[in-house]
Amino acid sequence: QVHLAESGGGSVPTGGSLNLSCVASGYTRAPYLMGWFRQAPGKEREGVAGLFRHGAAYYDDSVKGRFTILRDNAKNIAYLQMHTLNLDDSAMYYCAAKTHPTGAGWRAQQDYDYWGQGTQVTVSS
């Protein structure tokens, strides 16, 4: 049984950095796609970044140049390195895994097979 567990959230001042991790246990082969999403209070969940098994990475425009998604396919761990955080980055951050190709893009939330419980990121002025 696959289980995703995020860690690394916390409270930081504007301009600060955080590194999130997501361990995907139960996979016998690295997931086809791992993504990071976030949801702020009163807003819909949105895509932050996605990283395919073959190495292609994609980012939402709001985080380009500040966030980096990485993954260790041998250990089935995904990372989200976040720098220059601002107030708009405050949200619950979720990782998700898609096991096989479906033809949909990395933002297609309905195509992900597994989701973590989330880790809170709070940025304060």
Disulfide bonds with the S-S distance in Angstrom:
Cys22-Cys95 1.91
